[in-house]
């Protein structure tokens, strides 16, 4: 059975962009092999600076995945930090990683351009990511096209290690999520916590309504047909309820229908789609021990996968006496 590896970073309250961009694809893939999904709390330390926030965001990701349909009997779900062997492997990989390879990383250059602090954690991020991928003998790594470089770097590092020390690591293949569209935020830019333009996945009714009613629209008069195709409202409806999208376009072209009416229609679709998930999420909020139990079991299973890979790397480098 092929091992499918995915990491989700806990960097803030979950929103619709997180669901359609990462959570839904991950849940759909769990039936295609042995899914190994980690919550990347070590990686999150490059941007999350408060301990309570990190604990809260990590719980949100775990509870959110479970609420949205992740099956822990089929999927290994765990905190990255519960498998500390990843850091030993990251060090072993770092000794074969050229500085130039890290300097060319798009994510590093982009974050520096945005004013992020230049520290070693941010610079060496791809090495730890490579360790995440290689430690579990992964076969497939789902990525968006804009993230493909991350896997290419991991493959380059693995090949350099194999060239120096022998055939230790399998070179995983990318699963490019071509169909995953960018979910727009309420201001038209990509939905992102950093832009403050999100629609909460598990927020209360008032929060979600406020966000939806605040979606940016044009000044088309109420008696004129509205341009739904390509608009923020249209893209969100297409993501939330594809079957309703064509009717939504027709509804928007009717005289007397304003953007307020269209927003209410979208809000109703969001409530219908996500209410069952929100109810399960609230259950986990009041029963956190269930989430911790899943993460504890997942960490044990992940360590069992990681142990022989790390030992193989230790023997190859001479760290192991055997």
ABEGO torsion letter per residue (X at the ends): XBBBBBBBBBAEBBBAAAAAAAAAAAAAAAAAEBBBBBBBAAAAAAABABAAAAAAAAAAAAAAAAAAGBBAAABBBBBAAABAAAAAAAAAAAAABBAAAAAABAAAAAAAAAGBBBBAAAAAAAAAAAAAAAAAGBABBBBBAAAAAAAAAAAAAAAAAAAAAEBABBBBBBBBBAABBBBBBAAGBBBBAAAGABBBAABBAAAAAAAAAABBBBABBAABBBBABGBAAAAAAAAABAAAAAAAAAAAABBGBBAAAAAAAAAAAAAAAAAAAAAAAAAAAABAAAAAAAAAAAAAAAAAAAAAAAAAAAAAAGABAX
